[in-house]
Amino acid sequence: MTGEVVSASFARLRSAWWPIVQAAVASGLAWWLTHDVLGHPQPFFAPIAAAISLSAVVGRRWRNAVQMMFGVTLGIAIAEGVVVITGIGVLPLTLCVLIAMAAGVLFSPMPMFVNQSAASAILVVALRSSGIAGERLIDAWIGGGCALAISMLLFPPHPLPLLARSIRGALQGVADALHSAAEALSRRQVGDADTTLAITQSVHDRLAALTQARAAARDVVQLAPLRRRYRPDIERADMRAAHVGLLANTALTLIRLSAAVLDSGEEPPPHLAPSLEELADATGTLARGATTSERERVRRVVRNLAEQPASSYGPPAIAAAELQLHAAAFDLLRVMRDQDEDAAWRHGLRMRSAVSASRPAEAARTARRAAAKSGAGVLRKR
């Protein structure tokens, strides 16, 4: 058990290593700019702002940076106005926090914005004599700017793998939930409400992560100059993610109907549990990353499930479960109609590598090197 915990810990560290390096570099850069370049004696907030901004989920860091910068600005402006009118003390401090947090809630519902507004107002009142307000404002903007430069200009995340991981995670959550429902049907095991709730909550968590990844991918291709060429790919991948969301909601309804079949005491049809298992296996295969032959096999299986005739009579719970099974199969076919974003990313890498290694590209590089050595490049620039 201890070995598994250690392995999981190192796996988390490996996945978070590159964002940690980015946060460290941004913090060091922010300190250098404020301390060595601007001469601030204790620019503690610049590296803190950079590190906190880059602690968010990859792809959404720019929001943290912007909220921090404007939250600090709002808090300092409000506190300075209150202190000029009322002076410093307990009541001015209380009034500053009240107004800053209220204004923060009015402008943005995000906790980062509200918290930074309140913290900045407190520091203005508490450290009034040290002139920390102006330095804190400059430090916040420099730290946030370093975070923006690192995360969106120099090293923006690749939107396709970012979205692919969340799509596969959602598909795997649906597959696990369907496996549980199929196992309960095959064993005629009536589950309690807490078990069903735990299964559905797991799928909802995956869907929430998928929604966040979709927004992050759209932000990256809109704001990061190095990723704008991926806008058409992200539009297609975003459509696939929407279909995955529809599949997940259909699967959740199917799971609840399967539980209703068991609760009704009726004998479920013999094909219902195997069909659920086939649908779960197909979804799990796509979640793991199917090859071309596997996708064709999955497509045949899912098409057979979608075209399988439903019972025209029987208990309502069983009839509803069979209809929902067909709907889930159709949703999975819609997911498969869209292009696999991982495959698109790998294809793009192969195409760029092929173009880079082609004879025309090599000839162009040779010509540029020759021009640089001869000085022709300098003349052209002039």
C-alpha positions as CSV (number, residue, x, y, z in Angstrom):
1,M,0.0,0.0,0.0
2,T,2.8,2.4,0.9
3,G,4.5,1.6,-2.5
4,E,1.3,2.6,-4.3
5,V,1.0,5.8,-2.4
6,V,4.7,6.7,-3.2
7,S,4.2,5.8,-6.9
8,A,1.0,8.0,-7.0
9,S,2.9,10.8,-5.4
10,F,5.8,10.7,-7.9
11,A,3.3,10.4,-10.8
12,R,1.7,13.7,-9.6
13,L,5.1,15.3,-9.4
14,R,6.0,14.2,-12.9
15,S,2.7,15.6,-14.3
16,A,3.2,18.9,-12.4
17,W,6.9,19.3,-13.0
18,W,6.8,21.6,-16.0
19,P,4.2,24.0,-14.4
20,I,6.4,24.1,-11.2
21,V,9.4,25.0,-13.3
22,Q,7.4,27.8,-15.0
23,A,6.2,29.1,-11.6
24,A,9.8,29.1,-10.3
25,V,11.2,30.9,-13.3
26,A,8.4,33.5,-13.2
27,S,9.0,34.2,-9.5
28,G,12.7,34.7,-10.0
29,L,12.1,37.0,-13.0
30,A,9.6,39.0,-11.0
31,W,12.1,39.4,-8.1
32,W,14.9,40.4,-10.4
33,L,12.7,43.1,-12.1
34,T,11.4,44.6,-8.9
35,H,14.5,44.3,-6.7
36,D,17.5,44.6,-9.0
37,V,16.0,46.8,-11.8
38,L,13.5,49.0,-9.9
39,G,15.3,48.9,-6.6
40,H,12.4,48.0,-4.3
41,P,14.0,47.0,-1.0
42,Q,11.5,44.1,-0.2
43,P,9.5,43.2,-3.3
44,F,8.0,40.2,-1.6
45,F,4.7,40.4,-3.5
46,A,6.1,40.2,-7.0
47,P,7.3,36.6,-6.8
48,I,4.2,35.7,-4.7
49,A,1.9,37.1,-7.4
50,A,3.8,35.2,-10.1
51,A,3.7,31.9,-8.2
52,I,0.0,32.2,-7.2
53,S,-1.0,33.2,-10.7
54,L,0.8,30.1,-12.2
55,S,-0.7,27.8,-9.5
56,A,-4.0,27.6,-11.4
57,V,-5.0,24.9,-13.8
58,V,-2.9,24.9,-17.0
59,G,-4.7,27.0,-19.6
60,R,-6.5,29.2,-17.0
61,R,-3.5,30.9,-15.5
62,W,-4.0,34.1,-17.3
63,R,-7.3,34.6,-15.5
64,N,-5.5,34.3,-12.1
65,A,-2.9,36.8,-13.2
66,V,-5.5,39.4,-14.5
67,Q,-7.7,39.0,-11.4
68,M,-4.7,39.5,-9.1
69,M,-3.5,42.6,-10.9
70,F,-6.9,44.3,-11.0
71,G,-7.9,43.1,-7.6
72,V,-4.8,44.7,-6.1
73,T,-5.5,47.9,-8.0
74,L,-9.1,48.0,-6.8
75,G,-8.1,47.4,-3.1
76,I,-5.4,50.0,-3.1
77,A,-7.6,52.6,-4.7
78,I,-10.4,52.1,-2.3
79,A,-8.1,52.0,0.8
80,E,-6.3,55.1,-0.3
81,G,-9.5,57.0,-0.7
82,V,-10.9,55.8,2.7
83,V,-7.6,56.6,4.5
84,V,-7.4,60.1,3.1
85,I,-10.9,60.8,4.4
86,T,-11.0,59.0,7.8
87,G,-7.3,58.3,8.6
88,I,-6.1,55.0,10.0
89,G,-7.5,52.8,12.8
90,V,-9.8,50.0,13.5
91,L,-12.9,51.5,11.9
92,P,-11.1,52.7,8.7
93,L,-9.6,49.2,8.4
94,T,-13.0,47.6,8.8
95,L,-14.6,50.0,6.3
96,C,-11.8,49.4,3.8
97,V,-12.3,45.7,3.9
98,L,-16.1,46.0,3.7
99,I,-16.0,48.3,0.7
100,A,-13.2,46.4,-1.1
101,M,-14.8,43.0,-0.8
102,A,-18.2,44.4,-1.8
103,A,-16.7,46.1,-4.8
104,G,-14.8,43.0,-5.7
105,V,-18.0,40.9,-5.6
106,L,-19.7,43.5,-7.8
107,F,-17.0,43.4,-10.4
108,S,-16.2,39.6,-10.4
109,P,-17.5,36.5,-8.7
110,M,-14.0,34.9,-8.6
111,P,-12.5,34.5,-5.1
112,M,-9.0,35.5,-6.3
113,F,-10.3,39.0,-7.3
114,V,-12.2,39.5,-4.1
115,N,-9.4,38.2,-1.8
116,Q,-6.7,40.3,-3.4
117,S,-8.9,43.4,-3.1
118,A,-9.4,42.9,0.6
119,A,-5.7,41.9,1.2
120,S,-4.5,45.0,-0.6
121,A,-6.8,47.3,1.3
122,I,-5.6,45.8,4.6
123,L,-1.9,46.3,3.7
124,V,-2.5,49.9,2.8
125,V,-4.0,50.7,6.2
126,A,-1.7,48.5,8.3
127,L,1.5,49.6,6.6
128,R,0.5,53.1,5.8
129,S,3.8,54.7,7.0
130,S,6.1,52.5,4.9
131,G,4.7,53.5,1.5
132,I,3.9,49.9,0.7
133,A,0.8,50.7,-1.4
134,G,2.6,52.0,-4.5
135,E,5.2,49.3,-4.4
136,R,2.6,46.6,-3.9
137,L,0.7,47.8,-6.9
138,I,3.8,47.8,-9.1
139,D,4.9,44.4,-7.7
140,A,1.5,42.9,-8.4
141,W,1.5,44.1,-12.0
142,I,5.1,43.0,-12.6
143,G,4.4,39.5,-11.0
144,G,1.2,39.1,-12.9
145,G,2.9,40.3,-16.1
146,C,5.7,37.7,-15.6
147,A,3.1,35.0,-15.2
148,L,1.3,36.1,-18.3
149,A,4.6,36.2,-20.3
150,I,5.6,32.7,-19.2
151,S,2.2,31.0,-19.5
152,M,0.7,32.7,-22.6
153,L,3.6,34.1,-24.7
154,L,6.7,31.9,-24.1
155,F,5.3,28.5,-23.0
156,P,1.6,28.3,-23.7
157,P,0.1,24.9,-23.3
158,H,-0.8,22.9,-26.4
159,P,-4.6,23.0,-26.5
160,L,-5.2,19.7,-28.3
161,P,-3.5,17.4,-25.7
162,L,-5.1,19.5,-23.0
163,L,-8.5,18.9,-24.3
164,A,-7.8,15.3,-25.3
165,R,-6.9,14.4,-21.7
166,S,-10.2,15.7,-20.4
167,I,-12.2,14.0,-23.2
168,R,-10.6,10.7,-22.4
169,G,-11.1,11.2,-18.7
170,A,-14.8,11.8,-19.3
171,L,-15.1,8.8,-21.6
172,Q,-13.3,6.6,-19.0
173,G,-15.7,7.9,-16.3
174,V,-18.7,6.9,-18.5
175,A,-17.2,3.5,-19.2
176,D,-16.6,2.8,-15.4
177,A,-20.2,3.8,-14.6
178,L,-21.6,1.6,-17.3
179,H,-19.5,-1.3,-16.1
180,S,-20.9,-0.9,-12.6
181,A,-24.5,-0.8,-14.0
182,A,-23.9,-3.9,-16.1
183,E,-22.4,-5.8,-13.2
184,A,-25.3,-4.9,-11.0
185,L,-27.8,-6.1,-13.7
186,S,-26.0,-9.3,-14.3
187,R,-25.9,-10.2,-10.6
188,R,-29.4,-8.9,-9.9
189,Q,-27.9,-6.8,-7.2
190,V,-30.0,-4.0,-6.0
191,G,-27.8,-1.1,-5.1
192,D,-28.5,1.6,-2.5
193,A,-29.0,5.2,-3.3
194,D,-25.5,6.2,-2.0
195,T,-23.8,3.8,-4.5
196,T,-25.7,5.3,-7.4
197,L,-25.0,8.8,-6.2
198,A,-21.3,8.1,-5.9
199,I,-21.2,6.8,-9.5
200,T,-23.1,9.7,-10.9
201,Q,-21.0,12.2,-8.9
202,S,-17.8,10.7,-10.4
203,V,-19.1,11.3,-13.9
204,H,-20.2,14.8,-13.0
205,D,-16.7,15.5,-11.8
206,R,-15.2,14.4,-15.1
207,L,-17.8,16.5,-16.9
208,A,-16.8,19.6,-14.8
209,A,-13.1,19.0,-15.7
210,L,-14.1,18.6,-19.4
211,T,-16.0,21.9,-19.3
212,Q,-13.0,23.6,-17.7
213,A,-10.7,22.1,-20.4
214,R,-12.9,23.3,-23.2
215,A,-12.8,26.9,-21.9
216,A,-9.1,26.7,-21.4
217,A,-8.4,25.4,-24.9
218,R,-10.5,28.2,-26.4
219,D,-8.7,30.8,-24.3
220,V,-5.3,29.4,-25.4
221,V,-6.0,29.6,-29.1
222,Q,-7.5,33.1,-28.7
223,L,-4.8,34.6,-26.6
224,A,-1.6,32.8,-27.1
225,P,0.1,33.9,-30.4
226,L,2.0,30.6,-30.8
227,R,-1.3,28.6,-30.7
228,R,-3.6,30.6,-32.9
229,R,-3.0,28.3,-35.9
230,Y,-4.8,25.5,-34.0
231,R,-8.2,27.3,-33.9
232,P,-9.8,25.1,-36.6
233,D,-8.6,22.0,-34.8
234,I,-9.9,23.2,-31.5
235,E,-13.3,24.0,-33.0
236,R,-13.6,20.4,-34.2
237,A,-12.3,19.0,-30.9
238,D,-14.6,21.2,-28.9
239,M,-17.6,19.8,-30.9
240,R,-16.4,16.3,-30.0
241,A,-16.2,17.3,-26.4
242,A,-19.8,18.6,-26.5
243,H,-20.9,15.2,-27.9
244,V,-19.0,13.5,-25.1
245,G,-20.9,15.6,-22.6
246,L,-24.2,14.5,-24.3
247,L,-23.1,10.9,-24.1
248,A,-22.3,11.2,-20.4
249,N,-25.7,12.7,-19.6
250,T,-27.4,9.9,-21.6
251,A,-25.3,7.3,-19.8
252,L,-26.2,8.7,-16.4
253,T,-29.9,8.4,-17.2
254,L,-29.3,4.9,-18.4
255,I,-27.6,4.0,-15.1
256,R,-30.5,5.4,-13.1
257,L,-33.0,3.4,-15.3
258,S,-30.9,0.2,-14.8
259,A,-31.2,0.8,-11.0
260,A,-35.0,1.3,-11.5
261,V,-35.2,-2.0,-13.3
262,L,-33.7,-3.8,-10.3
263,D,-35.8,-1.8,-7.9
264,S,-39.0,-2.8,-9.7
265,G,-38.4,-6.5,-9.0
266,E,-39.0,-7.3,-12.7
267,E,-36.7,-9.8,-14.5
268,P,-34.5,-7.8,-16.8
269,P,-34.2,-9.1,-20.3
270,P,-31.2,-11.4,-20.8
271,H,-29.6,-9.1,-23.4
272,L,-29.7,-5.9,-21.3
273,A,-26.6,-6.5,-19.1
274,P,-24.4,-7.8,-22.0
275,S,-25.4,-4.8,-24.1
276,L,-24.5,-2.5,-21.3
277,E,-21.1,-4.3,-21.0
278,E,-20.5,-4.0,-24.7
279,L,-21.3,-0.3,-24.6
280,A,-18.9,0.1,-21.6
281,D,-16.1,-1.8,-23.4
282,A,-16.5,0.4,-26.5
283,T,-16.4,3.6,-24.5
284,G,-13.4,2.4,-22.5
285,T,-11.5,1.5,-25.7
286,L,-12.0,5.0,-27.1
287,A,-10.9,6.5,-23.7
288,R,-7.7,4.5,-23.8
289,G,-6.9,5.7,-27.4
290,A,-8.1,3.3,-30.0
291,T,-6.1,2.4,-33.1
292,T,-7.8,2.5,-36.6
293,S,-8.7,-1.2,-36.5
294,E,-10.1,-0.9,-32.9
295,R,-12.2,2.1,-33.9
296,E,-13.7,0.1,-36.8
297,R,-14.5,-2.7,-34.5
298,V,-16.0,-0.4,-31.9
299,R,-18.0,1.3,-34.6
300,R,-19.5,-2.0,-35.7
301,V,-20.4,-3.0,-32.1
302,V,-22.0,0.3,-31.3
303,R,-23.9,0.5,-34.6
304,N,-25.3,-3.0,-33.8
305,L,-26.4,-1.7,-30.4
306,A,-28.0,1.3,-31.9
307,E,-29.9,-0.6,-34.5
308,Q,-31.0,-3.4,-32.2
309,P,-34.8,-3.4,-32.0
310,A,-36.3,-2.4,-28.6
311,S,-39.1,-4.3,-27.0
312,S,-42.5,-2.9,-28.0
313,Y,-44.0,-4.0,-24.7
314,G,-43.1,-4.8,-21.2
315,P,-42.6,-3.1,-17.8
316,P,-42.0,0.7,-18.2
317,A,-38.6,0.6,-16.5
318,I,-37.3,-2.1,-18.8
319,A,-38.7,-0.4,-21.9
320,A,-37.2,3.0,-20.9
321,A,-33.8,1.4,-20.2
322,E,-33.7,-0.2,-23.6
323,L,-34.6,3.0,-25.3
324,Q,-31.9,4.9,-23.3
325,L,-29.4,2.2,-24.3
326,H,-30.1,2.9,-27.9
327,A,-29.8,6.7,-27.3
328,A,-26.4,6.2,-25.6
329,A,-25.2,4.1,-28.6
330,F,-26.2,6.8,-31.0
331,D,-24.4,9.4,-28.9
332,L,-21.2,7.3,-28.9
333,L,-21.5,7.1,-32.7
334,R,-21.7,10.9,-32.8
335,V,-18.5,11.1,-30.7
336,M,-16.7,8.8,-33.1
337,R,-17.8,10.8,-36.2
338,D,-15.6,13.7,-34.9
339,Q,-11.9,13.7,-35.5
340,D,-9.8,12.3,-32.7
341,E,-7.9,15.3,-31.3
342,D,-4.9,13.2,-30.2
343,A,-4.6,11.8,-33.7
344,A,-4.9,15.3,-35.2
345,W,-2.1,16.5,-33.0
346,R,0.2,13.6,-33.8
347,H,-0.6,14.0,-37.5
348,G,0.3,17.7,-37.3
349,L,3.6,16.9,-35.7
350,R,4.4,14.3,-38.3
351,M,3.5,16.8,-41.1
352,R,5.6,19.6,-39.6
353,S,8.5,17.2,-39.1
354,A,8.2,16.0,-42.7
355,V,8.1,19.6,-44.0
356,S,11.1,20.5,-41.9
357,A,13.1,17.5,-43.2
358,S,12.1,18.0,-46.8
359,R,14.6,19.1,-49.5
360,P,13.0,22.5,-50.2
361,A,13.2,23.3,-46.4
362,E,16.8,22.2,-46.2
363,A,17.7,24.2,-49.3
364,A,16.1,27.3,-47.8
365,R,18.0,26.8,-44.5
366,T,21.3,26.3,-46.5
367,A,20.6,29.5,-48.4
368,R,19.9,31.5,-45.2
369,R,23.1,30.3,-43.6
370,A,25.1,31.1,-46.8
371,A,23.6,34.6,-46.9
372,A,24.4,35.2,-43.2
373,K,28.0,34.2,-43.7
374,S,28.4,36.4,-46.8
375,G,26.7,39.4,-45.2
376,A,23.9,39.5,-47.7
377,G,21.3,39.1,-45.0
378,V,22.6,42.2,-43.2
379,L,22.3,44.1,-46.5
380,R,18.8,43.0,-47.0
381,K,17.8,44.1,-43.5
382,R,19.3,47.5,-44.1
